[in-house]
């Protein structure tokens, strides 16, 4: 049985399997990537690579329906959301193609003493391994592979086992864009094989997007082998409501921040921290709005909420909900399950002794908390092992500045949701990981920042 299989999350039907790479094939893939870096990638200019990266983005647009259909088939994302993901990929490739030369240009350093000059010259490191998740199967690849190919690194890409068709489609797309074999190499590898890839001296770094458990395992191996690592892991992002002049619009933003991709997003709002005087009206409107979203066929027009990505994911969420309720949580509304479909659920009375207080609920479930002050809101928001994103809604500009400074997270969005952009850095702190992707910082991770001092 192959580790890599397309299984329809709506029906549970296994549609197609892909063979796991053999050890000999894997060694050949690493050797090819290493040789391509040593020759083609090092001999091309950033402008030449940027032209090909731009073509990758154009092919995403040209093949958007095909790529979106694969995503729907593999993990159940509604078609319109899958199309939006492909469009965002095109924006990312376009950003790096347009800004790559400036991002890689020499950086002069003003000398404090002595004659001559000093610069930082950015250059590639070599072969970089990317380990990608299933929840955004094209977007995650774009934000890793786009900047690294601009830099001139060769990319080894291990996709999630449930997304092998996406992996194959992207491999073909890169070749069709004009990249030579070895610049971008898809590998259907096992976890044991990936451990050997990280340890291989030809591989210079690894980037993983996934669970906290996966990140810890990768970081341990990378650390033993002294490899640079970027980790984008889980999140339990707070949505803090301190004041509003339009409760309906705020509730709409809150629901959108929770239910996009069926709640299967690391930076989705998951904990809703509401000031006491707004708690009751928010909870009433929020529960009504959440439970109005009905899960449906992801291929049907107008479907906004699809199934969980797999039976495994659905069973994991069910176990979390069972333990949360057993631990004293109150179900305010929703939460019915049919196969891999969950109706949105709203919980309250989740206390620090409840498992759900610390866990990331990766599905259409929201936990609402009441707080009595700004300071209490910040304390609760920060009382989590995670620190990825956060959302803050207030009509007081000074309060927004003050609270944003106090939130322990890699990102703070004030009075706005769904505002990710190709130019905006993405990443977190604490157990949400380290390093950044997207924007100029995403092109500054796997780089040799070489000092050249001339006397």
GUKOLKE-488244 format. One record per residue: residue in one letter; z, x, y of N, C-alpha, C in turn. Coordinates in steps of 0.1 Angstrom, whole numbers, padded with zeros to 4 digits, always signed. Layout:
N
aZXYZXYZXY
...
//
This chain:
455
x+0000+0008-0012+0000+0000+0000+0000+0009+0012
x-0009+0006+0022-0010+0014+0034+0001+0010+0044
x+0006+0020+0052+0015+0017+0062+0008+0009+0074
x-0005+0010+0075-0012+0005+0086-0020-0007+0082
x-0016-0019+0087-0022-0031+0083-0022-0041+0095
x-0033-0049+0096-0034-0060+0106-0029-0073+0099
x-0018-0078+0103-0012-0090+0098-0011-0101+0109
x-0017-0112+0107-0017-0122+0117-0003-0128+0119
x+0003-0126+0130+0017-0131+0132+0018-0146+0132
x+0007-0153+0134+0008-0168+0134+0008-0173+0119
x+0000-0167+0110-0001-0172+0097+0006-0163+0086
x+0009-0150+0090+0014-0141+0081+0004-0135+0071
x-0009-0138+0074-0020-0133+0065-0023-0119+0068
x-0023-0110+0058-0028-0097+0060-0043-0096+0060
x-0048-0092+0071-0063-0093+0073-0070-0081+0069
x-0064-0069+0072-0072-0057+0069-0062-0045+0069
x-0064-0036+0060-0056-0024+0059-0064-0011+0063
x-0057-0001+0067-0063+0012+0071-0056+0023+0063
x-0063+0032+0057-0057+0043+0049-0048+0052+0058
x-0037+0055+0053-0028+0065+0059-0035+0079+0058
x-0034+0087+0068-0040+0100+0068-0034+0109+0057
x-0042+0117+0051-0036+0127+0041-0031+0139+0048
x-0023+0147+0042-0017+0159+0048-0028+0169+0052
x-0039+0170+0043-0050+0179+0047-0057+0174+0059
x-0060+0161+0059-0067+0155+0071-0059+0157+0083
x-0045+0155+0082-0037+0157+0094-0037+0171+0099
x-0037+0181+0090-0038+0195+0095-0051+0197+0101
x-0062+0191+0096-0075+0193+0102-0075+0187+0116
x-0069+0175+0118-0068+0168+0131-0061+0177+0141
x-0050+0183+0137-0043+0191+0147-0051+0203+0150
x-0058+0209+0140-0066+0221+0142-0078+0218+0152
x-0084+0206+0150-0095+0202+0158-0090+0200+0173
x-0079+0193+0174-0074+0191+0188-0070+0204+0195
x-0064+0213+0187-0061+0226+0193-0073+0234+0197
x-0083+0234+0188-0096+0241+0191-0103+0235+0203
x-0103+0222+0204-0109+0215+0215-0102+0218+0228
x-0089+0219+0228-0081+0223+0240-0085+0237+0244
x-0085+0246+0234-0088+0260+0237-0102+0263+0242
x-0111+0254+0238-0125+0257+0243-0129+0247+0253
x-0133+0235+0249-0139+0225+0258-0130+0221+0270
x-0117+0217+0267-0108+0212+0277-0105+0223+0287
x-0104+0236+0283-0100+0247+0292-0113+0251+0300
x-0124+0248+0295-0136+0252+0302-0142+0242+0312
x-0137+0230+0311-0141+0219+0320-0133+0219+0333
x-0138+0213+0343-0131+0212+0356-0124+0198+0355
x-0114+0196+0364-0107+0184+0365-0117+0173+0369
x-0126+0176+0378-0136+0167+0382-0145+0162+0370
x-0148+0171+0362-0156+0167+0350-0148+0158+0341
x-0136+0161+0338-0128+0153+0330-0125+0139+0336
x-0123+0139+0349-0121+0127+0357-0133+0117+0355
x-0145+0123+0355-0157+0115+0353-0157+0107+0340
x-0152+0114+0330-0151+0108+0316-0140+0098+0316
x-0129+0101+0322-0118+0092+0322-0122+0079+0329
x-0130+0080+0340-0135+0068+0347-0143+0060+0338
x-0151+0067+0330-0160+0060+0320-0151+0052+0310
x-0140+0058+0306-0131+0052+0296-0127+0038+0302
x-0123+0039+0315-0119+0026+0322-0130+0016+0323
x-0142+0021+0326-0153+0012+0326-0156+0005+0313
x-0154+0013+0302-0157+0007+0289-0146-0003+0285
x-0134-0001+0290-0123-0011+0288-0128-0025+0294
x-0134-0024+0306-0139-0036+0313-0150-0042+0305
x-0160-0034+0300-0171-0039+0293-0167-0045+0280
x-0157-0040+0274-0153-0044+0260-0140-0052+0261
x-0137-0058+0272-0124-0064+0274-0121-0076+0264
x-0132-0084+0262-0130-0095+0252-0127-0090+0238
x-0135-0080+0234-0133-0074+0221-0119-0068+0219
x-0115-0060+0229-0102-0054+0228-0090-0065+0228
x-0092-0075+0237-0082-0085+0238-0081-0093+0224
x-0092-0096+0218-0092-0103+0205-0084-0095+0195
x-0086-0082+0195-0079-0074+0185-0064-0075+0188
x-0060-0074+0201-0045-0075+0204-0040-0089+0199
x-0047-0099+0202-0042-0113+0198-0040-0113+0183
x-0050-0107+0176-0050-0108+0161-0038-0099+0155
x-0035-0088+0162-0025-0079+0157-0011-0082+0160
x-0009-0087+0172+0005-0090+0176+0008-0103+0183
x-0002-0112+0183+0000-0126+0188+0001-0128+0203
x-0003-0119+0211-0003-0121+0225-0013-0131+0229
x-0009-0141+0238-0019-0151+0243-0031-0144+0249
x-0043-0150+0247-0055-0143+0251-0056-0139+0266
x-0051-0148+0275-0052-0145+0289-0043-0133+0292
x-0031-0132+0286-0023-0120+0288-0029-0107+0282
x-0036-0109+0271-0042-0097+0265-0054-0092+0274
x-0061-0102+0279-0072-0098+0289-0066-0091+0301
x-0055-0096+0306-0048-0090+0317-0044-0075+0314
x-0039-0073+0302-0035-0060+0298-0047-0050+0298
x-0059-0055+0293-0070-0046+0293-0075-0043+0308
x-0074-0053+0316-0077-0051+0331-0068-0040+0337
x-0055-0041+0334-0046-0031+0339-0049-0017+0334
x-0054-0016+0321-0058-0003+0316-0069+0003+0325
x-0079-0006+0328-0090-0001+0336-0085+0004+0350
x-0075-0003+0355-0069+0002+0368-0063+0016+0366
x-0056+0017+0355-0049+0030+0353-0059+0042+0352
x-0069+0040+0344-0079+0050+0342-0086+0053+0356
x-0089+0042+0363-0095+0044+0376-0087+0051+0386
x-0073+0049+0385-0064+0056+0394-0064+0071+0391
x-0063+0074+0378-0063+0089+0375-0076+0095+0377
x-0087+0088+0375-0100+0094+0377-0102+0097+0392
x-0098+0087+0401-0099+0089+0415-0090+0099+0421
x-0078+0100+0416-0068+0109+0422-0065+0122+0414
x-0071+0123+0402-0069+0135+0394-0071+0148+0402
x-0082+0150+0409-0083+0163+0415-0072+0166+0425
x-0068+0156+0433-0057+0158+0442-0044+0161+0435
x-0041+0154+0424-0029+0156+0417-0028+0170+0410
x-0039+0176+0407-0040+0189+0401-0042+0201+0410
x-0043+0198+0423-0046+0209+0432-0035+0218+0434
x-0038+0231+0438-0028+0241+0441-0018+0236+0451
x-0005+0240+0449+0005+0236+0458+0011+0249+0465
x+0009+0251+0478+0014+0264+0484+0029+0263+0486
x+0035+0275+0485+0049+0276+0488+0051+0285+0500
x+0059+0280+0509+0062+0289+0521+0072+0299+0518
x+0069+0312+0519+0078+0323+0516+0089+0324+0526
x+0101+0327+0521+0112+0330+0529+0113+0344+0534
x+0106+0353+0526+0106+0367+0529+0095+0374+0522
x+0090+0385+0527+0080+0393+0521+0066+0388+0526
x+0056+0397+0523+0042+0394+0526+0034+0387+0515
x+0023+0382+0519+0014+0376+0509+0016+0361+0508
x+0012+0356+0496+0012+0341+0494+0019+0338+0480
x+0022+0325+0479+0027+0320+0466+0022+0306+0465
x+0017+0302+0453+0013+0289+0450+0018+0285+0436
x+0018+0272+0434+0020+0266+0421+0006+0261+0416
x+0001+0266+0405-0011+0261+0399-0008+0253+0387
x-0013+0241+0387-0011+0232+0375-0022+0234+0365
x-0018+0235+0352-0027+0236+0342-0022+0230+0329
x-0030+0228+0319-0026+0221+0307-0016+0229+0298
x-0009+0222+0289-0001+0229+0280-0007+0231+0266
x-0015+0221+0262-0022+0222+0249-0023+0209+0243
x-0019+0208+0230-0020+0195+0222-0007+0187+0225
x-0008+0175+0229+0003+0166+0231+0002+0154+0222
x+0013+0151+0215+0014+0139+0206+0019+0127+0214
x+0013+0116+0212+0017+0103+0217+0021+0094+0206
x+0033+0088+0206+0037+0078+0196+0038+0064+0204
x+0030+0055+0200+0028+0043+0208+0034+0030+0201
x+0039+0020+0208+0044+0008+0202+0034-0003+0201
x+0038-0014+0196+0029-0025+0193+0028-0036+0205
x+0038-0036+0214+0039-0047+0223+0028-0047+0234
x+0024-0035+0238+0013-0034+0248+0003-0023+0242
x-0005-0027+0232-0011-0016+0224-0022-0009+0231
x-0028-0014+0242-0038-0007+0250-0032+0000+0262
x-0024-0008+0269-0017-0003+0281-0009+0010+0279
x-0001+0010+0268+0007+0021+0265-0001+0034+0263
x-0013+0032+0257-0022+0044+0254-0027+0048+0268
x-0031+0039+0276-0038+0043+0289-0028+0051+0297
x-0016+0048+0298-0007+0055+0307-0003+0068+0301
x-0005+0070+0288-0002+0084+0282-0015+0092+0282
x-0026+0087+0277-0038+0095+0275-0045+0098+0288
x-0046+0088+0297-0053+0090+0309-0049+0102+0317
x-0036+0103+0321-0032+0115+0328-0033+0128+0320
x-0030+0127+0307-0030+0140+0299-0044+0146+0298
x-0054+0137+0297-0068+0142+0296-0073+0147+0310
x-0068+0141+0321-0070+0146+0334-0064+0160+0335
x-0052+0162+0330-0046+0175+0331-0054+0186+0322
x-0059+0181+0311-0067+0190+0303-0060+0192+0289
x-0049+0184+0287-0043+0184+0273-0051+0177+0263
x-0051+0181+0251-0057+0174+0240-0047+0163+0235
x-0051+0152+0231-0042+0141+0227-0043+0138+0213
x-0032+0138+0206-0030+0132+0193-0023+0119+0194
x-0029+0108+0189-0023+0095+0191-0019+0088+0178
x-0006+0086+0176-0001+0078+0165+0002+0064+0170
x-0005+0054+0166-0002+0040+0171+0008+0034+0161
x+0013+0022+0165+0022+0014+0157+0014+0010+0144
x+0021+0010+0133+0015+0006+0120+0008-0008+0121
x+0013-0017+0129+0007-0030+0130-0005-0031+0139
x-0009-0020+0146-0020-0020+0155-0031-0010+0151
x-0035-0009+0139-0045+0001+0135-0059-0002+0140
x-0062-0015+0142-0075-0019+0147-0077-0015+0161
x-0066-0017+0169-0066-0012+0183-0068+0003+0183
x-0061+0010+0174-0062+0025+0174-0077+0029+0171
x-0083+0023+0161-0097+0026+0158-0106+0023+0170
x-0104+0012+0176-0113+0008+0187-0112+0018+0199
x-0100+0022+0202-0098+0032+0213-0104+0045+0209
x-0102+0050+0197-0108+0062+0193-0123+0062+0195
x-0130+0051+0191-0144+0050+0193-0148+0049+0208
x-0139+0042+0216-0142+0041+0230-0142+0055+0237
x-0132+0063+0234-0132+0076+0240-0144+0085+0236
x-0148+0084+0224-0160+0091+0220-0172+0086+0227
x-0173+0073+0228-0185+0066+0235-0185+0070+0250
x-0173+0073+0256-0172+0076+0270-0177+0090+0272
x-0178+0098+0262-0184+0112+0263-0174+0123+0260
x-0162+0120+0257-0152+0130+0252-0156+0136+0239
x-0155+0149+0237-0159+0154+0224-0148+0151+0213
x-0152+0152+0201-0142+0150+0190-0131+0161+0192
x-0119+0157+0191-0108+0166+0193-0101+0165+0206
x-0107+0158+0216-0100+0156+0229-0090+0145+0227
x-0094+0134+0220-0085+0123+0217-0087+0120+0203
x-0076+0122+0195-0076+0121+0180-0066+0110+0176
x-0071+0100+0170-0062+0090+0164-0058+0094+0150
x-0045+0093+0147-0040+0097+0134-0031+0085+0128
x-0035+0081+0116-0027+0070+0109-0016+0078+0101
x-0006+0082+0107+0004+0091+0101+0017+0084+0098
x+0024+0088+0087+0037+0083+0084+0048+0090+0093
x+0060+0085+0092+0070+0091+0100+0073+0105+0096
x+0073+0107+0082+0075+0121+0077+0064+0130+0082
x+0052+0126+0082+0041+0134+0087+0043+0137+0102
x+0047+0127+0110+0049+0129+0124+0060+0140+0127
x+0070+0140+0119+0080+0150+0120+0074+0164+0119
x+0064+0165+0110+0058+0178+0108+0048+0181+0120
x+0042+0171+0125+0034+0173+0137+0042+0178+0149
x+0053+0172+0151+0062+0177+0162+0066+0191+0160
x+0069+0195+0148+0073+0209+0145+0062+0219+0145
x+0050+0214+0145+0038+0223+0144+0037+0231+0157
x+0036+0245+0156+0035+0253+0168+0023+0251+0177
x+0013+0244+0171+0001+0241+0179+0003+0229+0188
x+0014+0221+0186+0017+0209+0194+0027+0213+0204
x+0025+0210+0217+0033+0215+0228+0043+0205+0233
x+0041+0192+0230+0050+0182+0235+0047+0169+0229
x+0057+0159+0231+0056+0146+0225+0061+0136+0235
x+0054+0125+0235+0058+0113+0243+0059+0101+0234
x+0070+0094+0235+0072+0082+0226+0076+0071+0235
x+0070+0059+0232+0074+0047+0238+0078+0038+0226
x+0091+0033+0226+0095+0025+0215+0110+0022+0215
x+0116+0021+0204+0130+0017+0203+0139+0029+0206
x+0152+0026+0209+0162+0036+0211+0163+0045+0198
x+0163+0038+0186+0164+0046+0174+0152+0055+0172
x+0140+0051+0175+0128+0059+0173+0129+0071+0183
x+0133+0068+0195+0134+0079+0205+0144+0089+0202
x+0155+0085+0196+0165+0095+0192+0160+0104+0181
x+0153+0098+0171+0148+0105+0160+0138+0116+0165
x+0129+0111+0174+0118+0120+0179+0125+0131+0187
x+0134+0128+0196+0140+0138+0204+0148+0148+0196
x+0154+0144+0185+0161+0153+0177+0152+0164+0171
x+0140+0159+0166+0131+0169+0160+0125+0177+0171
x+0121+0171+0183+0116+0179+0194+0126+0190+0199
x+0138+0186+0199+0148+0195+0204+0150+0207+0195
x+0150+0204+0182+0151+0215+0172+0139+0225+0173
x+0128+0220+0177+0116+0228+0178+0112+0232+0193
x+0121+0229+0202+0120+0233+0216+0107+0228+0222
x+0104+0215+0220+0092+0209+0225+0096+0199+0237
x+0088+0199+0247+0090+0190+0258+0088+0176+0253
x+0097+0166+0257+0096+0153+0253+0098+0143+0264
x+0090+0132+0264+0091+0121+0274+0095+0109+0265
x+0105+0102+0269+0110+0090+0262+0110+0078+0271
x+0103+0067+0266+0104+0054+0273+0108+0045+0263
x+0121+0041+0264+0128+0033+0253+0131+0019+0257
x+0142+0014+0252+0145+0000+0255+0151-0002+0268
x+0154-0015+0271+0160-0019+0284+0167-0032+0282
x+0177-0034+0291+0183-0047+0292+0185-0050+0307
x+0173-0052+0313+0172-0052+0327+0179-0064+0334
x+0187-0062+0344+0194-0073+0351+0185-0079+0361
x+0186-0092+0363+0180-0100+0374+0192-0105+0382
x+0194-0099+0394+0206-0102+0402+0202-0112+0413
x+0208-0123+0413+0206-0133+0424+0218-0134+0433
x+0217-0130+0445+0228-0130+0455+0226-0141+0466
x+0213-0143+0469+0210-0154+0479+0195-0157+0478
x+0192-0169+0482+0178-0173+0482+0176-0185+0492
x+0164-0185+0498+0161-0197+0506+0151-0206+0499
x+0148-0203+0486+0138-0211+0479+0142-0210+0464
x+0151-0218+0459+0156-0217+0446+0145-0219+0435
x+0136-0229+0438+0125-0231+0429+0116-0219+0427
x+0113-0212+0438+0104-0200+0437+0112-0189+0429
x+0125-0188+0432+0133-0178+0425+0134-0180+0410
x+0136-0193+0407+0136-0196+0392+0123-0193+0386
x+0112-0197+0393+0099-0194+0387+0097-0179+0385
x+0102-0171+0394+0101-0156+0392+0110-0152+0381
x+0121-0158+0379+0131-0154+0369+0125-0157+0355
x+0118-0169+0354+0112-0173+0341+0101-0163+0337
x+0093-0160+0347+0081-0151+0345+0086-0138+0341
x+0097-0133+0347+0102-0120+0344+0108-0119+0330
x+0112-0131+0324+0118-0131+0311+0107-0134+0300
x+0097-0142+0302+0089-0147+0291+0075-0141+0290
x+0072-0132+0299+0059-0125+0297+0059-0118+0284
x+0048-0119+0276+0046-0113+0263+0057-0118+0254
x+0061-0131+0255+0071-0137+0246+0084-0130+0247
x+0087-0124+0259+0099-0116+0261+0100-0103+0254
x+0089-0098+0248+0088-0086+0241+0083-0074+0250
x+0091-0072+0260+0088-0061+0270+0100-0054+0273
x+0100-0041+0273+0112-0033+0275+0117-0035+0289
x+0109-0038+0299+0113-0039+0313+0113-0054+0317
x+0114-0063+0308+0116-0077+0311+0130-0079+0316
x+0132-0089+0325+0145-0093+0329+0152-0100+0317
x+0164-0095+0313+0170-0101+0301+0184-0106+0305
x+0191-0101+0315+0204-0105+0319+0204-0110+0333
x+0207-0123+0335+0206-0129+0348+0220-0131+0354
x+0222-0123+0365+0236-0121+0371+0235-0129+0384
x+0243-0140+0385+0241-0150+0396+0254-0151+0403
x+0254-0151+0416+0265-0152+0425+0271-0166+0423
x+0284-0168+0423+0291-0180+0420+0285-0193+0426
x+0283-0192+0439+0279-0204+0446+0265-0209+0443
x+0257-0200+0436+0243-0204+0432+0242-0206+0417
x+0253-0203+0410+0252-0203+0395+0248-0216+0389
x+0255-0227+0393+0252-0240+0387+0238-0245+0390
x+0233-0245+0403+0220-0249+0405+0209-0240+0398
x+0212-0227+0398+0203-0218+0391+0202-0221+0377
x+0214-0222+0370+0214-0224+0356+0207-0237+0352
x+0209-0247+0360+0203-0260+0356+0187-0259+0357
x+0183-0254+0369+0168-0253+0371+0162-0243+0361
x+0169-0232+0359+0164-0221+0350+0162-0226+0336
x+0173-0233+0331+0172-0238+0317+0161-0248+0316
x+0159-0257+0325+0148-0266+0325+0135-0259+0325
x+0133-0249+0333+0120-0242+0334+0118-0234+0321
x+0128-0227+0316+0126-0219+0304+0122-0228+0292
x+0129-0239+0290+0127-0247+0278+0114-0256+0280
x+0108-0256+0292+0096-0263+0293+0084-0255+0288
x+0086-0242+0286+0076-0234+0280+0075-0236+0265
x+0064-0241+0260+0063-0244+0245+0055-0233+0239
x+0059-0227+0228+0051-0217+0221+0039-0224+0215
x+0028-0216+0214+0016-0222+0209+0006-0212+0203
x-0005-0216+0199-0015-0208+0193-0020-0198+0204
x-0019-0185+0201-0022-0175+0212-0037-0175+0215
x-0045-0180+0206-0060-0181+0208-0064-0193+0216
x-0055-0203+0218-0059-0215+0225-0058-0213+0240
x-0067-0220+0247-0068-0219+0261-0055-0225+0267
x-0049-0218+0277-0037-0222+0284-0024-0219+0277
x-0024-0213+0265-0012-0209+0259-0006-0197+0267
x+0007-0199+0270+0014-0189+0278+0025-0182+0270
x+0029-0188+0259+0039-0182+0250+0035-0182+0236
x+0032-0170+0230+0028-0169+0217+0039-0167+0207
x+0037-0163+0195+0047-0160+0185+0053-0147+0188
x+0064-0144+0181+0069-0130+0180+0058-0122+0173
x+0059-0109+0174+0048-0101+0170+0047-0100+0155
x+0057-0103+0148+0058-0101+0133+0070-0109+0128
x+0069-0111+0115+0081-0117+0108+0093-0108+0109
x+0091-0095+0108+0102-0085+0110+0109-0087+0124
x+0100-0088+0134+0106-0090+0148+0113-0103+0149
x+0107-0114+0143+0114-0127+0144+0127-0127+0137
x+0127-0121+0125+0140-0120+0117+0151-0112+0125
x+0146-0101+0131+0156-0093+0138+0162-0101+0150
x+0154-0108+0157+0159-0117+0168+0168-0127+0163
x+0164-0134+0152+0173-0144+0146+0186-0139+0143
x+0187-0127+0137+0200-0121+0133+0208-0119+0146
x+0202-0114+0157+0209-0111+0169+0215-0125+0175
x+0207-0135+0174+0211-0148+0179+0222-0154+0171
x+0221-0153+0158+0232-0158+0149+0245-0151+0152
x+0244-0137+0154+0257-0130+0157+0262-0133+0171
x+0253-0135+0180+0257-0138+0194+0265-0152+0194
x+0259-0162+0187+0266-0175+0187+0279-0174+0179
x+0279-0167+0168+0292-0165+0161+0302-0158+0169
x+0298-0149+0178+0307-0142+0187+0311-0150+0199
x+0307-0163+0201+0312-0171+0211+0302-0175+0222
x+0290-0171+0221+0280-0174+0231+0277-0189+0230
x+0274-0195+0242+0270-0209+0243+0255-0211+0244
x+0249-0219+0236+0235-0222+0238+0233-0233+0248
x+0228-0230+0259+0226-0240+0269+0213-0248+0267
x+0203-0242+0261+0191-0249+0258+0182-0240+0250
x+0173-0247+0242+0162-0240+0234+0167-0232+0222
x+0158-0224+0217+0161-0215+0206+0157-0220+0192
x+0149-0230+0192+0144-0235+0179+0133-0225+0173
x+0134-0223+0160+0124-0214+0154+0115-0221+0144
x+0103-0218+0144+0093-0223+0134+0084-0211+0130
x+0087-0206+0118+0080-0194+0114+0083-0182+0124
x+0073-0176+0130+0075-0165+0139+0075-0170+0154
x+0075-0183+0156+0076-0189+0169+0090-0193+0173
x+0095-0189+0185+0107-0193+0190+0105-0200+0203
x+0112-0211+0205+0112-0217+0218+0122-0210+0227
x+0119-0208+0240+0128-0200+0249+0143-0206+0248
x+0152-0196+0248+0166-0200+0247+0174-0194+0259
x+0184-0202+0264+0193-0197+0274+0207-0197+0269
x+0214-0185+0270+0227-0184+0266+0237-0181+0277
x+0249-0186+0276+0260-0182+0285+0272-0178+0277
x+0283-0174+0284+0295-0171+0278+0294-0159+0268
x+0285-0150+0272+0284-0137+0264+0294-0127+0270
x+0304-0124+0263+0315-0115+0268+0313-0101+0263
x+0320-0092+0268+0319-0078+0264+0322-0075+0249
x+0329-0084+0243+0332-0082+0229+0321-0088+0220
x+0311-0094+0226+0300-0100+0218+0289-0089+0216
x+0283-0088+0204+0272-0078+0202+0261-0080+0212
x+0258-0092+0216+0247-0095+0225+0249-0089+0239
x+0262-0086+0242+0265-0080+0256+0258-0067+0257
x+0258-0059+0246+0253-0045+0246+0238-0044+0241
x+0234-0053+0233+0221-0052+0226+0210-0056+0236
x+0198-0051+0233+0185-0056+0239+0180-0068+0231
x+0179-0080+0236+0173-0091+0230+0158-0091+0232
x+0151-0087+0222+0136-0085+0224+0129-0097+0220
x+0129-0107+0228+0123-0120+0226+0126-0130+0237
x+0122-0143+0236+0123-0152+0247+0137-0158+0248
x+0147-0149+0251+0161-0153+0252+0166-0147+0265
x+0173-0155+0272+0179-0151+0285+0194-0153+0284
x+0202-0144+0289+0216-0145+0290+0220-0146+0305
x+0227-0157+0309+0231-0159+0323+0246-0157+0325
x+0249-0149+0335+0263-0146+0339+0266-0151+0353
x+0279-0154+0355+0284-0158+0368+0293-0147+0373
x+0291-0143+0386+0299-0133+0393+0304-0138+0406
x+0315-0132+0411+0321-0137+0423+0318-0129+0435
x+0311-0118+0434+0309-0110+0446+0297-0100+0443
x+0293-0094+0454+0282-0084+0453+0287-0072+0444
x+0299-0068+0446+0304-0056+0438+0305-0060+0423
x+0309-0072+0420+0310-0076+0406+0296-0077+0400
x+0286-0081+0408+0273-0082+0403+0268-0068+0399
x+0270-0058+0408+0266-0045+0405+0273-0039+0393
x+0286-0042+0392+0294-0037+0381+0288-0042+0368
x+0285-0055+0367+0280-0061+0355+0266-0056+0352
x+0258-0055+0362+0244-0050+0360+0244-0036+0354
x+0253-0028+0358+0254-0014+0354+0262-0013+0340
x+0268-0023+0336+0276-0023+0324+0267-0025+0311
x+0259-0015+0309+0249-0015+0298+0246-0001+0295
x+0243+0002+0282+0238+0015+0278+0224+0019+0283
x+0217+0008+0288+0203+0010+0292+0202+0012+0307
x+0191+0017+0312+0189+0018+0326+0174+0020+0330
x+0166+0010+0325+0152+0010+0327+0148+0004+0341
x+0146-0009+0341+0143-0016+0354+0154-0025+0358
x+0152-0032+0370+0161-0042+0375+0154-0050+0385
x+0159-0062+0387+0154-0071+0397+0165-0076+0406
x+0163-0076+0419+0173-0080+0429+0167-0091+0438
x+0173-0102+0439+0169-0113+0449+0180-0116+0459
x+0176-0114+0471+0185-0116+0482+0177-0118+0495
x+0183-0126+0504+0176-0128+0517+0181-0118+0528
x+0191-0110+0524+0198-0100+0533+0192-0086+0531
x+0184-0081+0540+0177-0069+0539+0187-0057+0537
x+0198-0057+0545+0208-0047+0544+0215-0047+0530
x+0217-0059+0525+0223-0060+0512+0214-0055+0501
x+0201-0058+0503+0191-0053+0493+0191-0038+0493
x+0191-0032+0504+0192-0017+0505+0204-0012+0498
x+0215-0018+0501+0229-0013+0496+0229-0015+0481
x+0226-0026+0476+0227-0029+0462+0217-0021+0454
x+0204-0019+0459+0194-0011+0452+0199+0003+0450
x+0206+0008+0460+0212+0022+0459+0222+0023+0448
x+0229+0012+0445+0240+0012+0435+0236+0009+0421
x+0224+0004+0419+0220+0000+0405+0216+0013+0397
x+0221+0014+0385+0218+0026+0377+0206+0022+0368
x+0194+0025+0374+0182+0022+0367+0171+0031+0373
x+0160+0032+0365+0149+0040+0370+0140+0032+0380
x+0141+0019+0380+0133+0011+0389+0141-0001+0394
x+0139-0004+0406+0145-0016+0412+0134-0024+0420
x+0132-0037+0416+0122-0045+0423+0130-0056+0431
x+0127-0056+0444+0135-0065+0453+0126-0077+0457
x+0131-0089+0453+0124-0101+0457+0110-0102+0452
x+0107-0096+0440+0094-0096+0434+0095-0093+0419
x+0086-0099+0411+0085-0096+0397+0070-0094+0394
x+0067-0088+0382+0053-0086+0378+0046-0077+0388
x+0052-0067+0394+0046-0059+0404+0044-0044+0400
x+0042-0042+0387+0039-0029+0382+0025-0025+0387
x+0023-0012+0389+0010-0008+0394+0007+0006+0388
x-0006+0009+0388-0010+0022+0382-0005+0034+0390
x-0002+0031+0403+0003+0042+0412+0018+0043+0412
x+0025+0034+0405+0040+0033+0406+0046+0039+0394
x+0055+0049+0395+0061+0055+0383+0069+0046+0375
x+0069+0048+0362+0076+0039+0353+0085+0047+0344
x+0098+0044+0343+0107+0051+0334+0121+0048+0338
x+0130+0053+0330+0144+0049+0331+0154+0060+0330
x+0167+0056+0330+0178+0066+0328+0187+0061+0317
x+0197+0068+0314+0207+0065+0303+0199+0064+0290
x+0202+0054+0282+0196+0053+0269+0182+0047+0269
x+0177+0044+0281+0163+0040+0283+0153+0051+0283
x+0158+0063+0283+0149+0075+0281+0149+0084+0293
x+0139+0093+0293+0137+0103+0303+0123+0106+0306
x+0120+0111+0318+0106+0113+0321+0100+0101+0328
x+0088+0102+0333+0081+0092+0340+0066+0091+0335
x+0061+0079+0335+0047+0076+0333+0041+0069+0345
x+0028+0069+0347+0021+0063+0358+0023+0070+0371
x+0014+0067+0380+0015+0074+0393+0013+0089+0392
x+0017+0096+0403+0015+0110+0403+0025+0117+0394
x+0037+0110+0392+0047+0116+0383+0043+0116+0369
x+0034+0106+0365+0029+0106+0351+0020+0117+0348
x+0014+0123+0359+0005+0135+0357+0012+0148+0359
x+0025+0148+0359+0033+0160+0362+0043+0163+0351
x+0042+0156+0340+0051+0159+0329+0047+0170+0320
x+0035+0168+0313+0031+0179+0304+0021+0188+0311
x+0027+0196+0320+0019+0205+0329+0026+0218+0329
x+0018+0229+0329+0023+0242+0332+0022+0244+0347
x+0034+0244+0354+0034+0246+0368+0036+0261+0371
x+0025+0268+0370+0025+0282+0370+0026+0288+0385
x+0036+0297+0387+0037+0304+0399+0027+0315+0400
x+0020+0316+0411+0011+0328+0413+0015+0334+0426
x+0022+0345+0426+0027+0352+0438+0018+0364+0441
x+0012+0365+0452+0003+0376+0456+0010+0384+0468
x+0011+0397+0466+0017+0405+0477+0007+0411+0486
//
